[in-house]
Amino acid sequence: MQPRFEELFASPQHYERYKARLGKKLAEFRFGFMSDAKWRRLFVAICAEGSPARHCEIYDFFGSCVNEIRFALPAADYAQDICENYISQRLTTSEKPTFYAEIEYIEFAKFYDFTSRGALLPPEHKSQDLGAIARYLEHLGKFEMEPGEQNLKIYGYRR
C-alpha cells in the first residue's frame, strides 16, 4: 500500500509549507479543469492494456524538467502506483511522486524517442496515433484537450 501524499514529507511543517506554496502557485491560474479523481482515472486509462497511448510527458509547474511515464513496465505495476492524489515516481522519470494538483498539463507527442530502461542501446524513434488517443480519452469524460498536428495536450490548468 502506497503512503498518502502528506506522509511523503519530512514533517507536518514541511507539508504545510508545501500546501502554502501550492496555493500561491494555483492562484496564478484562471482556470482549473482536473480533480485528483479525474487525473487518477486518466492515468489508469492511459496506462491500461489496450490504450493507444505509448508515450506521455507530464509538465508540472514545480518541476525543473519534463517527467515521462514509463510505459515499459508490466501492466500489473501501474494500478498500485497510480494513487489517490499522486502518481508514484516508480512509474515516471521523476525522482519524487507527482502530486496531481501540480500538473499544468500532460502531452502526447506524435513522434518520440523510446529508450529501453537500463539498456545501452540507442533510443528507438517511434510514433503514436494522436487521433486514437483523443477518441480513447473522450470515452472517459470531458477533458480540456488541445489537439495539434504534432502533439495532444490535456490541461489541468490554464492562465
Protein Blocks (a to p, Z undefined) as FASTA:
>chain_A
ZZdfklmpmbfklmmmmmmmmmmmmmmpmbdfbdfklmmmmmmmmmpghiabfbdcdddf
kbcbdcdddfkbcfklmmmmmcfkbccfklmmbfbdcdfklmmbdcddfbdcdddehiab
dcddddddfklmmmmmmmnoccdddddfkbccddfbdZZ
